[in-house]
Amino acid sequence: MASISISHAEKCPRCASGLVHLEWHERVKEREFQNLWHCWNCNNEFVTVVNSDETTPSVEEITKPFFTSLVI
């Protein structure tokens, strides 16, 4: 399985087909994702690494809107 470091994958690196399907999306680090792609033309599987500017919300940012309304 090849690993490619680009912002997004539109074509298969083996056959250059555009018939690729995103099989898996996984956060590896706070701002880094890995995508597993499958080519329907040649059955090649390859991984792309995507760096994002998005930050992970803190636990407080996630829970505050829900639990503050429960306090009487």
DSSP file (Angstrom, degrees, kcal/mol; ACC not computed):
  #  RESIDUE AA STRUCTURE BP1 BP2  ACC     N-H-->O    O-->H-N    N-H-->O    O-->H-N    TCO  KAPPA ALPHA  PHI   PSI    X-CA   Y-CA   Z-CA
    1    1 A M              0   0    0      0, 0.0    45,-0.2     0, 0.0     2,-0.2   0.000 360.0 360.0 360.0 127.4    0.0    0.0    0.0
    2    2 A A  E     -a   46   0A   0     43,-0.8    45,-2.7     2,-0.0     2,-0.5  -0.527 360.0-145.0 -84.5 151.2    1.5    3.4   -1.0
    3    3 A S  E     -a   47   0A   0     43,-0.2     2,-0.4    -2,-0.2    45,-0.2  -0.980  16.8-173.6-118.2 126.6    1.4    6.4    1.2
    4    4 A I  E     -a   48   0A   0     43,-3.3    45,-1.7    -2,-0.5     2,-0.9  -0.964  17.7-147.5-122.8 133.1    1.0    9.8   -0.5
    5    5 A S        +     0   0    0     -2,-0.4     2,-0.3    43,-0.2    45,-0.1  -0.777  49.9 122.5-104.1  89.9    1.3   13.2    1.3
    6    6 A I  S    S-     0   0    0     -2,-0.9     3,-0.1    43,-0.4    43,-0.1  -0.886  71.5-107.2-138.7 169.0   -1.1   15.5   -0.6
    7    7 A S  S    S-     0   0    0     -2,-0.3     2,-0.3     1,-0.2    -1,-0.1   0.846  96.8 -11.4 -72.1 -33.0   -4.2   17.6    0.4
    8    8 A H        -     0   0    0     42,-0.0     2,-0.5    41,-0.0    -1,-0.2  -0.974  64.5-123.9-161.8 155.1   -6.7   15.3   -1.3
    9    9 A A        +     0   0    0     -2,-0.3     3,-0.1     1,-0.1    11,-0.1  -0.905  33.4 156.8-109.0 124.9   -6.7   12.3   -3.7
   10   10 A E        +     0   0    0     -2,-0.5     2,-0.3     1,-0.2    10,-0.3   0.598  66.7  38.4-114.7 -21.8   -8.7   12.5   -6.8
   11   11 A K  S    S-     0   0    0      8,-0.1    -1,-0.2     7,-0.0     7,-0.2  -0.953  85.1-103.9-134.3 151.1   -6.9    9.9   -8.9
   12   12 A C     >  -     0   0    0      5,-2.4     4,-1.7    -2,-0.3     7,-0.0  -0.527  22.5-143.4 -70.1 132.9   -5.3    6.6   -8.4
   13   13 A P  T  4 S+     0   0    0      0, 0.0    -1,-0.1     0, 0.0    33,-0.0   0.718  97.9  48.1 -71.2 -18.9   -1.5    6.8   -8.3
   14   14 A R  T  4 S+     0   0    0      3,-0.1    -2,-0.0     1,-0.1    -3,-0.0   0.930 132.8   7.9 -85.4 -50.2   -1.2    3.4  -10.1
   15   15 A C  T  4 S-     0   0    0      2,-0.1     3,-0.1    29,-0.0    -1,-0.1   0.452  89.3-126.0-115.4  -2.7   -3.6    3.7  -13.0
   16   16 A A     <  +     0   0    0     -4,-1.7     2,-0.2     1,-0.2     0, 0.0   0.679  55.2 154.7  64.2  20.5   -4.6    7.5  -12.8
   17   17 A S        -     0   0    0      1,-0.1    -5,-2.4     2,-0.1    -1,-0.2  -0.508  45.3-145.7 -76.3 146.4   -8.3    6.5  -12.8
   18   18 A G  S    S+     0   0    0     -7,-0.2     2,-1.7    -2,-0.2    -1,-0.1   0.375  75.4 101.8 -89.8   3.1  -10.7    8.9  -11.2
   19   19 A L        +     0   0    0      2,-0.0    21,-3.2    -7,-0.0    22,-0.5  -0.466  51.1 140.9 -87.4  65.5  -12.8    6.0   -9.9
   20   20 A V  E     -B   39   0A   0     -2,-1.7     2,-0.4   -10,-0.3    19,-0.2  -0.829  34.9-158.7-110.5 149.1  -11.5    6.2   -6.3
   21   21 A H  E     -B   38   0A   0     17,-2.5    17,-2.3    -2,-0.3     2,-0.7  -0.988  21.6-122.8-129.7 132.8  -13.6    5.7   -3.2
   22   22 A L  E     +B   37   0A   0     -2,-0.4    15,-0.2    15,-0.2     3,-0.1  -0.656  32.8 173.2 -75.8 113.9  -12.8    6.8    0.4
   23   23 A E  E     +     0   0A   0     13,-2.9     2,-0.3    -2,-0.7    14,-0.2   0.828  62.5   9.9 -89.8 -37.0  -12.8    3.7    2.5
   24   24 A W  E     -B   36   0A   0     12,-1.5    12,-2.7     2,-0.0     2,-0.4  -0.999  52.6-166.1-151.1 142.0  -11.5    5.0    5.8
   25   25 A H  E     +B   35   0A   0     -2,-0.3     2,-0.4    10,-0.2    10,-0.2  -0.996  20.4 173.6-131.4 124.2  -10.8    8.4    7.4
   26   26 A E  E     -B   34   0A   0      8,-2.5     8,-3.0    -2,-0.4     2,-0.5  -0.995  31.3-131.9-140.2 134.9   -8.8    8.6   10.6
   27   27 A R  E     +B   33   0A   0     -2,-0.4     6,-0.3     6,-0.2     3,-0.1  -0.745  26.6 173.0 -81.7 125.2   -7.3   11.3   12.8
   28   28 A V  E     +     0   0A   0      4,-2.8     2,-0.2    -2,-0.5     5,-0.2   0.803  67.2   4.6-101.5 -40.6   -3.7   10.4   13.6
   29   29 A K  E >  S-B   32   0A   0      3,-1.5     3,-0.9     1,-0.0    -1,-0.2  -0.745  95.5 -81.3-131.7-179.3   -2.6   13.5   15.4
   30   30 A E  T 3  S+     0   0    0      1,-0.3    -3,-0.0    -2,-0.2     3,-0.0   0.878 129.1  16.1 -56.4 -39.7   -4.4   16.7   16.5
   31   31 A R  T 3  S+     0   0    0     24,-0.1    21,-2.8    22,-0.0     2,-0.4   0.092 111.7  87.5-122.6  23.1   -4.2   18.2   13.0
   32   32 A E  E <   -BC  29  51A   0     -3,-0.9    -4,-2.8    19,-0.2    -3,-1.5  -0.985  48.4-176.1-130.7 132.0   -3.3   15.3   10.8
   33   33 A F  E     -BC  27  50A   0     17,-3.1    17,-3.0    -2,-0.4     2,-0.4  -0.896  13.3-149.2-121.4 151.2   -5.7   12.8    9.1
   34   34 A Q  E     -BC  26  49A   0     -8,-3.0    -8,-2.5    -2,-0.3     2,-0.4  -0.982  11.0-161.6-118.8 135.4   -5.1    9.7    7.1
   35   35 A N  E     -BC  25  48A   0     13,-2.6    13,-2.3    -2,-0.4     2,-0.6  -0.960   7.8-150.0-116.4 131.8   -7.4    8.6    4.3
   36   36 A L  E     -BC  24  47A   0    -12,-2.7   -13,-2.9    -2,-0.4   -12,-1.5  -0.906  21.0-167.8-100.7 122.5   -7.6    5.1    2.9
   37   37 A W  E     -BC  22  46A   0      9,-3.2     9,-1.7    -2,-0.6     2,-0.4  -0.800  11.2-156.5-111.9 151.1   -8.7    5.1   -0.7
   38   38 A H  E     -BC  21  45A   0    -17,-2.3   -17,-2.5    -2,-0.3     2,-0.5  -0.997  11.9-142.0-127.7 128.8   -9.7    2.2   -3.0
   39   39 A C  E  >  -B   20   0A   0      5,-2.9     4,-1.4    -2,-0.4   -19,-0.2  -0.799   4.2-161.0 -91.2 124.5   -9.5    2.4   -6.8
   40   40 A W  T  4 S+     0   0    0    -21,-3.2    -1,-0.1    -2,-0.5   -20,-0.1   0.684  87.7  56.5 -77.5 -17.9  -12.5    0.7   -8.5
   41   41 A N  T  4 S+     0   0    0    -22,-0.5    -1,-0.2     1,-0.1   -21,-0.1   0.933 128.6   7.4 -80.3 -48.2  -10.5    0.4  -11.7
   42   42 A C  T  4 S-     0   0    0      2,-0.1    -2,-0.2   -25,-0.0    -1,-0.1   0.355  94.2-119.4-118.7   4.3   -7.4   -1.5  -10.6
   43   43 A N     <  +     0   0    0     -4,-1.4     2,-0.2     1,-0.2    -3,-0.1   0.677  58.5 155.7  63.7  19.9   -8.3   -2.4   -7.0
   44   44 A N        -     0   0    0     -5,-0.1    -5,-2.9    -6,-0.0     2,-0.4  -0.518  30.2-154.0 -73.3 143.4   -5.3   -0.5   -5.7
   45   45 A E  E     + C   0  38A   0     -7,-0.2   -43,-0.8    -2,-0.2     2,-0.3  -0.974  19.8 169.5-117.6 136.6   -5.5    0.8   -2.1
   46   46 A F  E     -aC   2  37A   0     -9,-1.7    -9,-3.2    -2,-0.4     2,-0.4  -0.981  25.2-132.2-146.7 157.4   -3.5    3.9   -1.1
   47   47 A V  E     -aC   3  36A   0    -45,-2.7   -43,-3.3    -2,-0.3     2,-0.4  -0.891  14.2-164.4-113.2 136.9   -3.2    6.2    1.9
   48   48 A T  E     -aC   4  35A   0    -13,-2.3   -13,-2.6    -2,-0.4     2,-0.5  -0.925  12.5-141.8-116.5 148.5   -3.2   10.0    1.8
   49   49 A V  E     - C   0  34A   0    -45,-1.7     2,-0.5    -2,-0.4   -43,-0.4  -0.939  17.4-167.7-110.5 127.2   -2.1   12.2    4.6
   50   50 A V  E     - C   0  33A   0    -17,-3.0   -17,-3.1    -2,-0.5     2,-0.5  -0.963   9.0-154.0-120.2 127.0   -4.1   15.4    5.2
   51   51 A N  E     - C   0  32A   0     -2,-0.5     2,-0.3   -19,-0.2   -19,-0.2  -0.864  18.1-163.7 -98.2 132.7   -3.0   18.3    7.4
   52   52 A S        -     0   0    0    -21,-2.8    -2,-0.0    -2,-0.5   -45,-0.0  -0.855  27.2-148.2-118.8 149.8   -5.8   20.4    8.7
   53   53 A D        +     0   0    0     -2,-0.3     2,-0.1     2,-0.1    -1,-0.1   0.499  68.5 111.1 -89.2  -6.0   -6.0   23.9   10.3
   54   54 A E        -     0   0    0    -23,-0.1     2,-0.3     1,-0.0    -2,-0.1  -0.417  61.2-141.5 -69.1 142.9   -9.0   22.8   12.4
   55   55 A T        -     0   0    0     -2,-0.1   -24,-0.1   -24,-0.0    -2,-0.1  -0.783  19.3-110.2-103.7 151.6   -8.4   22.5   16.1
   56   56 A T        -     0   0    0     -2,-0.3     2,-0.0     1,-0.1   -26,-0.0  -0.654  36.9-118.5 -78.5 129.1   -9.9   19.8   18.3
   57   57 A P        -     0   0    0      0, 0.0    -1,-0.1     0, 0.0     2,-0.0  -0.377  29.3-115.3 -67.4 147.1  -12.5   21.2   20.7
   58   58 A S     >  -     0   0    0      1,-0.1     4,-1.5    -2,-0.0     5,-0.2  -0.303  25.1-107.5 -76.3 166.3  -11.7   20.8   24.4
   59   59 A V  H  > S+     0   0    0      1,-0.2     4,-2.7     2,-0.2     5,-0.3   0.885 121.4  53.9 -60.8 -39.0  -13.9   18.7   26.7
   60   60 A E  H  > S+     0   0    0      1,-0.2     4,-2.5     2,-0.2    -1,-0.2   0.901 105.2  52.6 -63.8 -41.2  -15.3   21.8   28.2
   61   61 A E  H  4 S+     0   0    0      1,-0.2    -1,-0.2     2,-0.2    -2,-0.2   0.834 114.9  42.9 -63.7 -31.7  -16.3   23.3   24.9
   62   62 A I  H  < S+     0   0    0     -4,-1.5     4,-0.3     2,-0.1    -2,-0.2   0.911 122.1  35.1 -80.1 -44.6  -18.2   20.1   24.1
   63   63 A T  H >X S+     0   0    0     -4,-2.7     4,-2.5     1,-0.2     3,-0.8   0.766  98.5  77.4 -86.7 -26.0  -19.9   19.5   27.4
   64   64 A K  H 3X S+     0   0    0     -4,-2.5     4,-2.0    -5,-0.3     5,-0.3   0.895  92.0  51.8 -55.5 -47.6  -20.6   23.0   28.6
   65   65 A P  H 34 S+     0   0    0      0, 0.0     4,-0.3     0, 0.0    -1,-0.3   0.813 117.4  40.7 -61.1 -27.1  -23.7   23.7   26.4
   66   66 A F  H <4 S+     0   0    0     -3,-0.8     4,-0.2    -4,-0.3    -2,-0.2   0.895 119.8  38.3 -86.7 -42.8  -25.3   20.4   27.6
   67   67 A F  H >X S+     0   0    0     -4,-2.5     3,-0.8     1,-0.2     4,-0.6   0.701 102.5  67.0 -89.2 -20.1  -24.5   20.4   31.3
   68   68 A T  G >< S+     0   0    0     -4,-2.0     3,-0.6    -5,-0.3    -1,-0.2   0.832  97.8  56.1 -69.6 -28.6  -25.0   24.1   32.2
   69   69 A S  G 34 S+     0   0    0     -4,-0.3    -1,-0.2    -5,-0.3    -2,-0.2   0.668 101.1  59.5 -75.3 -14.6  -28.7   23.8   31.5
   70   70 A L  G <4 S+     0   0    0     -3,-0.8     2,-0.4    -4,-0.2    -1,-0.2   0.659  82.6  96.4 -85.8 -17.1  -29.0   21.0   34.0
   71   71 A V    <<        0   0    0     -3,-0.6    -3,-0.0    -4,-0.6     0, 0.0  -0.595 360.0 360.0 -77.6 129.2  -27.7   23.1   36.9
   72   72 A I              0   0    0     -2,-0.4    -1,-0.1     0, 0.0    -3,-0.0   0.405 360.0 360.0-105.1 360.0  -30.5   24.5   39.0
